[in-house]
Amino acid sequence: MAKEKKVVAVNRKARHDYSILDTFEAGIVLTGTEVKSLRRGKVSLQDSYADVKNGEVWIYNLHISPYEHGNIYNHDPKRPRKLLLNKDEIAYLVGKVRERGLTLIPLSIYFNERGWAKVELGLAKGKKLYDKRRDIAERDERRELERLYKLKY
């Protein structure tokens, strides 16, 4: 019996503000109190991003609230955290991030079947205002067609 992944947080604004070109699954290096806070859902992906520094991928502005019972072992909520990827994936990301306009943003944080915390990273390109308007118009049109189809059948 396979367990499903347990999604802790989703960056909903990411798909609105960016066109996602590719996605990657990365492990994340956490302390014990961070894992406990994560399991309680005390995390915010808002304004967080990832960057490649010295051949390592780091995530910045990821807010994991301090654990209530953590006393002296608590962590800094916004500290940079290292992401775990293969060398080939890091080399690919280095090449892509150097391209103009591409960035790495976390799309979601979840626990996989084995209970490990994972981050879904998206290689993204920022959308212009007219791209956002076009997406909204397409979504509204699709909803209208589904509604008409439902009424007909």
DSSP file with accessible surface (Angstrom, degrees, kcal/mol):
  #  RESIDUE AA STRUCTURE BP1 BP2  ACC     N-H-->O    O-->H-N    N-H-->O    O-->H-N    TCO  KAPPA ALPHA  PHI   PSI    X-CA   Y-CA   Z-CA
    1    1 A M              0   0  235      0, 0.0     2,-0.4     0, 0.0     0, 0.0   0.000 360.0 360.0 360.0 111.0    0.0    0.0    0.0
    2    2 A A        -     0   0   96      1,-0.0     2,-0.2     0, 0.0   111,-0.0  -0.671 360.0-138.3 -86.3 132.0    1.8    3.2   -1.2
    3    3 A K        -     0   0  146     -2,-0.4     2,-0.2   110,-0.1   110,-0.1  -0.600  18.9-125.6 -83.6 150.4    1.3    6.4    0.7
    4    4 A E        -     0   0  175     -2,-0.2     2,-0.2     1,-0.1    -1,-0.1  -0.491  33.2 -89.1 -88.4 165.7    0.8    9.6   -1.2
    5    5 A K        -     0   0   94     -2,-0.2     2,-0.8     1,-0.1   107,-0.2  -0.510  35.9-134.5 -74.8 142.6    2.9   12.7   -0.8
    6    6 A K  E     -A  111   0A 111    105,-2.5   105,-2.2    -2,-0.2     2,-0.3  -0.871  16.4-145.0-102.0 105.9    1.6   15.1    1.9
    7    7 A V  E     +A  110   0A  73     -2,-0.8   103,-0.3   103,-0.2     3,-0.1  -0.566  20.4 178.3 -74.6 127.7    1.6   18.6    0.6
    8    8 A V  E     +     0   0A  27    101,-2.9     2,-0.3     1,-0.4   102,-0.2   0.836  65.2   1.5 -96.0 -44.8    2.5   21.1    3.3
    9    9 A A  E     -A  109   0A  17    100,-1.8   100,-2.4    33,-0.1     2,-0.4  -0.998  57.2-158.6-149.0 146.9    2.5   24.4    1.4
   10   10 A V  E     -A  108   0A  86     -2,-0.3     2,-1.3    98,-0.2    98,-0.2  -0.988  18.7-137.9-128.2 135.9    1.8   25.6   -2.2
   11   11 A N    >>  +     0   0   24     96,-3.2     3,-0.7    -2,-0.4     4,-0.6  -0.746  28.9 174.4 -90.2  88.5    3.0   28.8   -3.8
   12   12 A R  H 3> S+     0   0  212     -2,-1.3     4,-0.6     1,-0.2     3,-0.4   0.810  72.9  58.0 -70.5 -30.8   -0.2   29.7   -5.6
   13   13 A K  H 3> S+     0   0  119      1,-0.2     4,-2.7     2,-0.2     3,-0.4   0.749  90.5  75.2 -70.9 -20.7    1.0   33.1   -6.8
   14   14 A A  H <> S+     0   0    2     -3,-0.7     4,-2.1     1,-0.2    -1,-0.2   0.923  96.0  45.3 -59.6 -46.7    4.0   31.4   -8.6
   15   15 A R  H  < S+     0   0  133     -4,-0.6    -1,-0.2    -3,-0.4    -2,-0.2   0.725 115.1  50.3 -72.6 -18.3    1.9   30.1  -11.5
   16   16 A H  H  < S+     0   0   73     -4,-0.6    -2,-0.2    -3,-0.4    -1,-0.2   0.868 119.3  34.2 -82.0 -40.6    0.1   33.4  -11.8
   17   17 A D  H  < S+     0   0   40     -4,-2.7   110,-2.6   109,-0.1     2,-0.3   0.644 121.3  42.1 -90.3 -17.1    3.3   35.5  -11.9
   18   18 A Y  E  <  -B  126   0A  75     -4,-2.1     2,-0.6    -5,-0.3   108,-0.2  -0.951  69.8-128.6-133.3 151.6    5.6   33.1  -13.8
   19   19 A S  E     -B  125   0A  48    106,-3.2   106,-2.1    -2,-0.3     2,-0.6  -0.892  33.0-138.4 -92.9 120.1    5.5   30.8  -16.7
   20   20 A I  E     +B  124   0A  42     -2,-0.6   104,-0.2   104,-0.2     3,-0.1  -0.718  26.8 175.2 -86.2 118.2    6.9   27.5  -15.4
   21   21 A L  E     -     0   0A 102    102,-3.2     2,-0.3    -2,-0.6    -1,-0.2   0.797  65.7  -3.1 -91.3 -34.6    9.3   26.0  -18.0
   22   22 A D  E     -B  123   0A  60    101,-1.1   101,-3.2     2,-0.0     2,-0.3  -0.985  62.5-143.1-156.0 153.1   10.5   23.0  -16.0
   23   23 A T  E     -B  122   0A  62     -2,-0.3     2,-0.3    99,-0.2    99,-0.2  -0.930  11.7-170.7-125.6 151.7   10.2   21.4  -12.6
   24   24 A F  E     -B  121   0A  23     97,-2.6    97,-3.1    -2,-0.3     2,-0.5  -0.981  19.5-135.0-136.8 147.6   12.6   19.7  -10.3
   25   25 A E  E     +B  120   0A  98     -2,-0.3     2,-0.4    95,-0.2    95,-0.2  -0.918  31.3 179.9-103.3 125.7   12.2   17.8   -7.0
   26   26 A A  E     -B  119   0A   0     93,-2.7    93,-3.2    -2,-0.5    59,-0.2  -0.973  24.9-130.2-128.1 141.8   14.9   18.7   -4.4
   27   27 A G  E     -BC 118  84A   7     57,-1.8    57,-2.6    -2,-0.4     2,-0.4  -0.399  25.8-140.9 -76.3 164.9   15.6   17.6   -0.9
   28   28 A I  E     - C   0  83A  18     89,-0.9     2,-0.6    55,-0.2    55,-0.2  -0.995   8.2-128.5-135.4 136.8   16.0   20.3    1.7
   29   29 A V        +     0   0   66     53,-2.5     2,-0.3    -2,-0.4    53,-0.2  -0.764  42.0 167.4 -86.4 117.0   18.5   20.4    4.6
   30   30 A L        -     0   0   33     -2,-0.6     2,-0.2    51,-0.1    87,-0.0  -0.889  33.1-123.3-129.2 157.9   16.5   21.1    7.8
   31   31 A T     >  -     0   0   57     -2,-0.3     4,-1.9     1,-0.1     5,-0.2  -0.479  40.5 -99.4 -89.4 171.6   17.1   21.1   11.6
   32   32 A G  H  > S+     0   0   53      1,-0.2     4,-2.0     2,-0.2     5,-0.1   0.898 122.4  48.6 -60.8 -43.0   14.8   19.0   13.9
   33   33 A T  H  > S+     0   0   14     40,-0.3     4,-2.1     1,-0.2    -1,-0.2   0.834 108.3  55.9 -70.6 -28.0   12.6   21.9   15.0
   34   34 A E  H  > S+     0   0    0      2,-0.2     4,-2.6     1,-0.2    -1,-0.2   0.906 106.6  49.8 -67.4 -40.3   12.2   23.0   11.3
   35   35 A V  H  X S+     0   0   41     -4,-1.9     4,-2.6     2,-0.2    -2,-0.2   0.926 110.2  50.4 -63.6 -42.0   10.9   19.5   10.5
   36   36 A K  H  X S+     0   0  108     -4,-2.0     4,-1.1     1,-0.2    -1,-0.2   0.914 112.5  46.2 -63.9 -41.8    8.4   19.7   13.4
   37   37 A S  H  <>S+     0   0    0     -4,-2.1     5,-2.4     1,-0.2     3,-0.2   0.899 111.6  52.8 -65.1 -40.0    7.2   23.1   12.3
   38   38 A L  H ><5S+     0   0    2     -4,-2.6     3,-1.8     1,-0.2    -2,-0.2   0.914 104.9  54.2 -62.4 -42.4    6.9   21.9    8.7
   39   39 A R  H 3<5S+     0   0  119     -4,-2.6    -1,-0.2     1,-0.3    -2,-0.2   0.805 107.6  51.6 -63.4 -27.8    4.8   18.9    9.8
   40   40 A R  T 3<5S-     0   0  132     -4,-1.1    -1,-0.3    -3,-0.2    -2,-0.2   0.421 118.8-114.0 -86.2  -2.0    2.4   21.3   11.5
   41   41 A G  T < 5 +     0   0   40     -3,-1.8     2,-1.6    -4,-0.2    -3,-0.2   0.694  66.8 145.8  81.0  19.6    2.2   23.4    8.3
   42   42 A K      < +     0   0   91     -5,-2.4    23,-2.1    -6,-0.1     2,-0.3  -0.444  36.8 108.6 -90.0  64.7    3.9   26.5    9.7
   43   43 A V  E     -H   64   0B  22     -2,-1.6     2,-0.4    21,-0.2    21,-0.2  -0.983  48.2-160.8-141.8 148.0    5.6   27.5    6.5
   44   44 A S  E     -H   63   0B  46     19,-2.4    19,-1.9    -2,-0.3   -33,-0.1  -0.991   8.9-173.1-132.9 127.3    5.2   30.3    3.9
   45   45 A L    >   +     0   0    6     -2,-0.4     3,-1.9   -35,-0.2   -34,-0.1   0.409  44.4 131.0 -93.5  -0.9    6.6   30.2    0.4
   46   46 A Q  T 3  S-     0   0  123      1,-0.3    17,-0.2    17,-0.1     3,-0.1  -0.310  81.6  -2.0 -61.0 131.4    5.7   33.8   -0.3
   47   47 A D  T 3  S+     0   0  123      1,-0.2    -1,-0.3    15,-0.1     2,-0.2   0.617  98.9 138.4  64.3  15.3    8.5   35.8   -1.8
   48   48 A S    <   +     0   0    6     -3,-1.9     2,-0.3    58,-0.1    -1,-0.2  -0.608  24.0 169.6 -89.8 153.8   10.9   32.8   -1.6
   49   49 A Y  E     -D   60   0A  95     11,-1.7    11,-3.3    -2,-0.2     2,-0.3  -0.962  25.1-127.6-152.8 164.8   13.3   32.0   -4.4
   50   50 A A  E     -DE  59 104A   3     54,-2.6    54,-0.7    -2,-0.3     2,-0.3  -0.879  22.0-176.7-119.6 154.0   16.3   29.7   -5.0
   51   51 A D  E     -D   58   0A  46      7,-2.6     7,-2.9    -2,-0.3     2,-0.6  -0.989  26.9-120.3-147.4 153.2   19.7   30.5   -6.4
   52   52 A V  E     +D   57   0A  27     -2,-0.3     2,-0.4     5,-0.2     5,-0.2  -0.862  34.3 172.9 -99.3 121.1   22.9   28.6   -7.3
   53   53 A K  E >   -D   56   0A  98      3,-3.1     3,-1.6    -2,-0.6    -2,-0.1  -0.993  67.0 -16.6-130.3 124.7   26.0   29.7   -5.3
   54   54 A N  T 3  S-     0   0  165     -2,-0.4    -1,-0.1     1,-0.3     3,-0.1   0.864 128.1 -50.6  52.7  41.6   29.4   27.9   -5.5
   55   55 A G  T 3  S+     0   0   50      1,-0.2     2,-0.3    35,-0.1    -1,-0.3   0.631 120.9 102.0  75.4  12.2   27.9   24.8   -7.1
   56   56 A E  E <   -D   53   0A  69     -3,-1.6    -3,-3.1    34,-0.1     2,-0.5  -0.951  67.9-129.8-126.3 149.7   25.1   24.5   -4.5
   57   57 A V  E     -DF  52  83A   0     26,-0.6    26,-3.3    -2,-0.3     2,-0.4  -0.858  27.4-174.3-101.6 128.8   21.5   25.4   -4.7
   58   58 A W  E     -DF  51  82A  66     -7,-2.9    -7,-2.6    -2,-0.5     2,-0.4  -0.932  17.0-141.8-122.4 146.6   20.1   27.5   -1.8
   59   59 A I  E     -DF  50  81A   0     22,-3.0    22,-2.1    -2,-0.4     2,-0.3  -0.909  20.6-163.2-110.1 133.9   16.6   28.7   -1.0
   60   60 A Y  E     +D   49   0A  46    -11,-3.3   -11,-1.7    -2,-0.4     3,-0.1  -0.859  61.9  15.8-118.3 153.4   16.1   32.2    0.4
   61   61 A N  S    S+     0   0   62     17,-0.6     2,-0.7    -2,-0.3    -1,-0.1   0.672  74.3 148.7  60.2  21.0   13.2   33.9    2.2
   62   62 A L        -     0   0    0     17,-0.2     2,-0.7    -3,-0.2    -1,-0.2  -0.778  38.8-148.0 -82.3 116.5   11.5   30.6    3.0
   63   63 A H  E     +H   44   0B  57    -19,-1.9   -19,-2.4    -2,-0.7     2,-0.6  -0.810  23.1 174.3 -96.8 111.4    9.7   31.3    6.3
   64   64 A I  E     -H   43   0B   1     13,-1.9   -21,-0.2    -2,-0.7    15,-0.1  -0.972  32.7-127.6-111.9 114.5    9.4   28.3    8.6
   65   65 A S        -     0   0   37    -23,-2.1   -23,-0.1    -2,-0.6   -28,-0.1  -0.253  31.4 -95.0 -61.2 146.9    7.9   29.5   11.9
   66   66 A P        -     0   0   57      0, 0.0     2,-0.2     0, 0.0    -1,-0.1  -0.323  44.4-104.4 -61.3 143.7    9.8   28.6   15.1
   67   67 A Y    >   -     0   0   31      1,-0.1     3,-1.7    -3,-0.1     4,-0.2  -0.520  23.9-132.8 -71.2 134.1    8.6   25.4   16.8
   68   68 A E  T 3  S+     0   0   95      1,-0.3     3,-0.3    -2,-0.2    -1,-0.1   0.843 104.9  37.1 -60.4 -35.6    6.5   26.2   19.9
   69   69 A H  T 3  S+     0   0  133      1,-0.2    -1,-0.3   -36,-0.1    -2,-0.1   0.041  88.0 104.5-104.7  26.9    8.3   23.7   22.1
   70   70 A G    X   +     0   0    4     -3,-1.7     3,-1.8     1,-0.2     4,-0.2   0.590  47.8 173.7 -87.4 -11.5   11.7   24.2   20.6
   71   71 A N  G >  S-     0   0  116     -3,-0.3     3,-1.5     1,-0.3    -1,-0.2  -0.023  71.6  -6.2  34.7-124.1   13.4   26.3   23.4
   72   72 A I  G 3  S+     0   0  140      1,-0.3    -1,-0.3     0, 0.0    -2,-0.1   0.671 131.1  65.0 -73.2 -13.6   17.1   26.9   22.8
   73   73 A Y  G <  S+     0   0  171     -3,-1.8   -40,-0.3     2,-0.0    -1,-0.3   0.375  74.9 123.4 -90.2   5.7   17.2   24.6   19.7
   74   74 A N    <   -     0   0   56     -3,-1.5     2,-0.2    -4,-0.2   -42,-0.0  -0.234  53.6-131.1 -66.7 162.0   14.9   26.8   17.7
   75   75 A H        -     0   0   22    -11,-0.1    -1,-0.1   -10,-0.1    -5,-0.0  -0.601  23.3 -93.3-111.2 165.5   16.0   28.1   14.3
   76   76 A D    >   -     0   0  102     -2,-0.2     3,-1.4     1,-0.1   -12,-0.1  -0.689  37.5-138.2 -76.2 124.7   16.0   31.4   12.5
   77   77 A P  T 3  S+     0   0   30      0, 0.0   -13,-1.9     0, 0.0    -1,-0.1   0.810  95.8  34.3 -60.3 -32.2   12.7   31.5   10.5
   78   78 A K  T 3  S+     0   0   94    -15,-0.2   -17,-0.6   -17,-0.1   -16,-0.2   0.144  82.0 139.0-112.6  22.6   14.2   33.0    7.3
   79   79 A R    <   -     0   0   62     -3,-1.4   -17,-0.2   -15,-0.1     2,-0.1  -0.296  62.8 -99.1 -65.6 148.6   17.7   31.5    7.3
   80   80 A P        -     0   0   59      0, 0.0     2,-0.4     0, 0.0   -20,-0.2  -0.482  41.6-155.3 -65.6 140.3   19.0   30.3    3.8
   81   81 A R  E     - F   0  59A   0    -22,-2.1   -22,-3.0    -2,-0.1     2,-0.2  -0.962  12.5-121.2-124.1 140.2   18.6   26.5    3.4
   82   82 A K  E     - F   0  58A  68     -2,-0.4   -53,-2.5   -53,-0.2     2,-0.4  -0.541  21.7-148.0 -80.1 138.3   20.5   24.2    1.2
   83   83 A L  E     -CF  28  57A   4    -26,-3.3     2,-0.6    -2,-0.2   -26,-0.6  -0.837  11.1-132.9-105.1 146.4   18.7   22.2   -1.4
   84   84 A L  E     +C   27   0A  93    -57,-2.6   -57,-1.8    -2,-0.4     2,-0.3  -0.878  39.2 149.4-106.7 113.8   19.8   18.7   -2.5
   85   85 A L        -     0   0   25     -2,-0.6   -59,-0.1   -59,-0.2   -28,-0.1  -0.914  48.5 -91.7-134.7 162.8   20.0   18.0   -6.2
   86   86 A N     >  -     0   0  111     -2,-0.3     4,-2.4     1,-0.1     5,-0.2  -0.358  37.6-114.1 -70.1 156.9   22.2   15.9   -8.5
   87   87 A K  H  > S+     0   0  185      1,-0.2     4,-2.7     2,-0.2     5,-0.2   0.891 117.7  52.6 -58.8 -40.4   25.3   17.4  -10.0
   88   88 A D  H  > S+     0   0  137      1,-0.2     4,-2.3     2,-0.2    -1,-0.2   0.901 109.2  48.6 -64.3 -40.9   23.8   17.1  -13.5
   89   89 A E  H  > S+     0   0   56      2,-0.2     4,-2.6     1,-0.2    -2,-0.2   0.916 111.9  49.3 -65.6 -40.9   20.7   18.9  -12.4
   90   90 A I  H  X S+     0   0   24     -4,-2.4     4,-2.6     2,-0.2    -2,-0.2   0.930 110.9  49.7 -64.4 -43.1   22.7   21.7  -10.8
   91   91 A A  H  X S+     0   0   64     -4,-2.7     4,-1.9     1,-0.2    -1,-0.2   0.916 111.8  49.0 -61.8 -40.9   24.9   22.1  -13.9
   92   92 A Y  H  X S+     0   0   98     -4,-2.3     4,-2.2     1,-0.2    -2,-0.2   0.932 112.2  48.2 -62.9 -44.2   21.7   22.3  -16.0
   93   93 A L  H  X S+     0   0    0     -4,-2.6     4,-3.1     1,-0.2     5,-0.3   0.875 106.6  56.4 -66.6 -37.5   20.2   24.9  -13.6
   94   94 A V  H  X S+     0   0   34     -4,-2.6     4,-1.5     1,-0.2    -1,-0.2   0.943 110.1  46.1 -58.6 -46.2   23.4   27.0  -13.6
   95   95 A G  H  X S+     0   0   41     -4,-1.9     4,-0.5     1,-0.2    -2,-0.2   0.915 116.4  44.2 -63.1 -41.3   23.2   27.2  -17.4
   96   96 A K  H >< S+     0   0   62     -4,-2.2     3,-0.9     1,-0.2     6,-0.2   0.885 109.8  53.6 -73.9 -38.7   19.5   28.1  -17.4
   97   97 A V  H 3< S+     0   0   36     -4,-3.1     5,-0.3     1,-0.3    -1,-0.2   0.823 101.7  60.8 -68.9 -27.7   19.6   30.6  -14.6
   98   98 A R  H 3< S+     0   0  206     -4,-1.5    -1,-0.3    -5,-0.3    -2,-0.2   0.750  86.0  95.8 -68.9 -22.9   22.4   32.6  -16.4
   99   99 A E  S X< S-     0   0   96     -3,-0.9     3,-1.2    -4,-0.5     2,-0.2  -0.375  95.0 -92.2 -63.1 151.0   19.9   33.1  -19.3
  100  100 A R  T 3  S+     0   0  234      1,-0.2    -1,-0.1    -2,-0.0     3,-0.1  -0.430 103.6   8.4 -71.1 130.5   18.2   36.4  -19.1
  101  101 A G  T 3  S+     0   0   49      1,-0.3    25,-0.8    -2,-0.2     2,-0.4   0.464  93.9 121.3  87.4  -1.0   14.9   36.4  -17.3
  102  102 A L  E <   + G   0 125A  16     -3,-1.2     2,-0.3    -5,-0.3    -1,-0.3  -0.806  32.2 167.3 -99.7 141.7   14.9   32.8  -15.8
  103  103 A T  E     - G   0 124A  42     21,-2.4    21,-3.2    -2,-0.4     2,-0.5  -0.938  34.3-116.3-144.1 164.3   14.7   32.2  -12.1
  104  104 A L  E     +EG  50 123A   1    -54,-0.7   -54,-2.6    -2,-0.3    19,-0.2  -0.927  34.9 174.6-106.2 125.0   14.2   29.3   -9.7
  105  105 A I  E     - G   0 122A   4     17,-2.3    17,-3.1    -2,-0.5     2,-0.4  -0.981  33.0-117.1-130.3 141.7   11.1   29.5   -7.5
  106  106 A P  E     - G   0 121A   0      0, 0.0    15,-0.3     0, 0.0   -58,-0.1  -0.629  25.2-176.1 -75.8 130.8    9.7   27.0   -5.1
  107  107 A L  E     -     0   0A   4     13,-3.9   -96,-3.2    -2,-0.4     2,-0.3   0.800  63.7 -12.9 -95.0 -36.5    6.2   25.8   -6.1
  108  108 A S  E     -AG  10 120A   7     12,-1.1    12,-2.9   -98,-0.2     2,-0.4  -0.988  50.6-139.6-160.1 160.6    5.4   23.5   -3.2
  109  109 A I  E     +AG   9 119A   1   -100,-2.4  -101,-2.9    -2,-0.3  -100,-1.8  -0.992  36.0 154.1-124.0 134.6    6.8   21.8   -0.1
  110  110 A Y  E     -AG   7 118A   7      8,-2.4     8,-3.4    -2,-0.4     2,-0.5  -0.954  43.5-112.8-152.0 167.5    5.7   18.3    0.7
  111  111 A F  E     -AG   6 117A   7   -105,-2.2  -105,-2.5    -2,-0.3     6,-0.2  -0.946  36.2-141.1-105.5 128.0    6.7   15.1    2.5
  112  112 A N    >   -     0   0   20      4,-2.3     3,-1.8    -2,-0.5  -106,-0.1  -0.064  37.8 -81.0 -78.9-173.4    7.2   12.1    0.1
  113  113 A E  T 3  S+     0   0  107      1,-0.3  -110,-0.1  -110,-0.1    -1,-0.1   0.805 131.2  51.5 -60.0 -31.3    6.2    8.5    0.7
  114  114 A R  T 3  S-     0   0  194      2,-0.1    -1,-0.3  -111,-0.0  -109,-0.0   0.475 120.2-106.8 -86.9  -3.0    9.3    7.9    2.9
  115  115 A G  S <  S+     0   0   24     -3,-1.8     2,-0.3     1,-0.3    -2,-0.1   0.590  71.7 141.7  90.1  10.8    8.6   11.0    5.1
  116  116 A W        -     0   0  150      1,-0.0    -4,-2.3   -89,-0.0     2,-0.3  -0.693  55.2-117.3 -86.6 139.0   11.4   13.1    3.6
  117  117 A A  E     - G   0 111A  13     -2,-0.3   -89,-0.9    -6,-0.2     2,-0.3  -0.575  39.5-177.1 -75.0 131.2   10.8   16.9    3.2
  118  118 A K  E     -BG  27 110A  44     -8,-3.4    -8,-2.4    -2,-0.3     2,-0.4  -0.939  19.3-147.4-130.3 152.6   11.0   17.8   -0.5
  119  119 A V  E     -BG  26 109A   0    -93,-3.2   -93,-2.7    -2,-0.3     2,-0.8  -0.979  11.7-142.9-119.3 130.9   10.7   21.1   -2.4
  120  120 A E  E     -BG  25 108A  43    -12,-2.9   -13,-3.9    -2,-0.4   -12,-1.1  -0.862  24.5-162.2 -91.8 113.4    9.3   21.3   -5.9
  121  121 A L  E     -BG  24 106A   0    -97,-3.1   -97,-2.6    -2,-0.8     2,-0.4  -0.783   3.8-154.7 -97.3 142.5   11.3   23.9   -7.8
  122  122 A G  E     -BG  23 105A   0    -17,-3.1   -17,-2.3    -2,-0.4     2,-0.7  -0.959  13.9-140.5-118.4 131.6   10.2   25.5  -10.9
  123  123 A L  E     -BG  22 104A   3   -101,-3.2  -102,-3.2    -2,-0.4  -101,-1.1  -0.834  44.6-177.8 -84.1 114.8   12.5   27.0  -13.6
  124  124 A A  E     -BG  20 103A   0    -21,-3.2   -21,-2.4    -2,-0.7     2,-0.4  -0.847  34.4-153.3-128.5 155.0   10.4   30.1  -14.4
  125  125 A K  E     -BG  19 102A 104   -106,-2.1  -106,-3.2    -2,-0.3   -23,-0.2  -0.992  38.1-108.9-123.5 131.2   10.2   33.1  -16.6
  126  126 A G  E     -B   18   0A  39    -25,-0.8     2,-0.3    -2,-0.4  -108,-0.2  -0.296  30.9-129.2 -62.2 141.2    8.3   36.2  -15.4
  127  127 A K        -     0   0   33   -110,-2.6     2,-0.2     1,-0.0    -1,-0.1  -0.672  13.5-131.8 -90.4 146.0    5.0   37.0  -17.0
  128  128 A K     >  -     0   0  127     -2,-0.3     4,-1.9     1,-0.1     3,-0.4  -0.466  32.3-101.9 -84.6 166.3    4.2   40.4  -18.4
  129  129 A L  H  > S+     0   0  100      1,-0.2     4,-2.3     2,-0.2     5,-0.2   0.908 122.9  52.4 -59.7 -39.2    0.8   42.0  -17.6
  130  130 A Y  H  > S+     0   0  148      1,-0.2     4,-2.1     2,-0.2    -1,-0.2   0.839 106.2  54.5 -70.6 -28.4   -0.6   41.1  -21.0
  131  131 A D  H  > S+     0   0   30     -3,-0.4     4,-2.3     2,-0.2    -1,-0.2   0.916 108.5  48.9 -66.2 -41.3    0.4   37.5  -20.5
  132  132 A K  H  X S+     0   0   49     -4,-1.9     4,-2.2     1,-0.2    -2,-0.2   0.918 111.1  49.7 -64.1 -41.9   -1.5   37.4  -17.2
  133  133 A R  H  X S+     0   0  160     -4,-2.3     4,-2.4     1,-0.2    -1,-0.2   0.901 110.0  50.8 -63.6 -40.6   -4.6   39.0  -18.8
  134  134 A R  H  X S+     0   0  128     -4,-2.1     4,-2.6     1,-0.2    -1,-0.2   0.916 109.7  50.3 -64.4 -41.5   -4.5   36.4  -21.6
  135  135 A D  H  X S+     0   0   50     -4,-2.3     4,-2.4     2,-0.2    -2,-0.2   0.906 110.7  49.3 -62.2 -42.4   -4.3   33.6  -19.1
  136  136 A I  H  X S+     0   0   59     -4,-2.2     4,-2.6     2,-0.2    -2,-0.2   0.928 111.5  49.4 -63.4 -42.3   -7.3   34.9  -17.2
  137  137 A A  H  X S+     0   0   56     -4,-2.4     4,-2.4     1,-0.2    -2,-0.2   0.916 111.6  48.6 -64.4 -41.8   -9.3   35.3  -20.4
  138  138 A E  H  X S+     0   0   96     -4,-2.6     4,-2.5     2,-0.2    -1,-0.2   0.909 111.5  49.8 -64.7 -40.6   -8.4   31.7  -21.4
  139  139 A R  H  X S+     0   0   90     -4,-2.4     4,-2.4     2,-0.2    -2,-0.2   0.930 111.6  48.3 -64.6 -43.4   -9.4   30.4  -18.0
  140  140 A D  H  X S+     0   0   82     -4,-2.6     4,-2.2     1,-0.2    -2,-0.2   0.905 111.9  49.7 -63.3 -40.1  -12.7   32.2  -18.1
  141  141 A E  H  X S+     0   0  130     -4,-2.4     4,-2.5     2,-0.2    -2,-0.2   0.919 110.2  50.1 -65.1 -42.0  -13.4   31.0  -21.6
  142  142 A R  H  X S+     0   0  133     -4,-2.5     4,-2.3     1,-0.2    -2,-0.2   0.920 111.0  49.5 -63.7 -40.9  -12.6   27.4  -20.6
  143  143 A R  H  X S+     0   0  148     -4,-2.4     4,-2.4     1,-0.2    -1,-0.2   0.901 110.0  51.1 -64.6 -40.5  -15.0   27.7  -17.6
  144  144 A E  H  X S+     0   0   87     -4,-2.2     4,-2.6     2,-0.2    -2,-0.2   0.921 110.1  49.1 -64.2 -43.0  -17.8   29.1  -19.8
  145  145 A L  H  X S+     0   0  105     -4,-2.5     4,-2.5     1,-0.2    -2,-0.2   0.910 111.4  49.4 -63.7 -40.6  -17.4   26.2  -22.2
  146  146 A E  H  X S+     0   0  117     -4,-2.3     4,-2.3     2,-0.2    -1,-0.2   0.904 110.8  50.3 -64.0 -39.7  -17.5   23.6  -19.4
  147  147 A R  H  X S+     0   0  122     -4,-2.4     4,-2.1     2,-0.2    -2,-0.2   0.931 112.1  46.6 -64.2 -44.8  -20.6   25.3  -18.0
  148  148 A L  H  X S+     0   0   86     -4,-2.6     4,-2.0     1,-0.2    -2,-0.2   0.902 111.6  51.7 -64.2 -39.1  -22.3   25.2  -21.4
  149  149 A Y  H  X S+     0   0  154     -4,-2.5     4,-1.9     1,-0.2    -1,-0.2   0.902 109.0  51.1 -64.1 -40.3  -21.3   21.6  -21.9
  150  150 A K  H  < S+     0   0  168     -4,-2.3    -1,-0.2     1,-0.2    -2,-0.2   0.898 110.6  48.4 -63.5 -41.8  -22.8   20.7  -18.5
  151  151 A L  H  < S+     0   0  127     -4,-2.1    -1,-0.2     1,-0.2    -2,-0.2   0.869 111.2  50.7 -67.4 -35.4  -26.1   22.4  -19.3
  152  152 A K  H  <        0   0  156     -4,-2.0    -2,-0.2    -5,-0.2    -1,-0.2   0.867 360.0 360.0 -72.0 -36.2  -26.3   20.7  -22.7
  153  153 A Y     <        0   0  177     -4,-1.9    -1,-0.1    -5,-0.2    -4,-0.0  -0.674 360.0 360.0-114.8 360.0  -25.7   17.1  -21.4
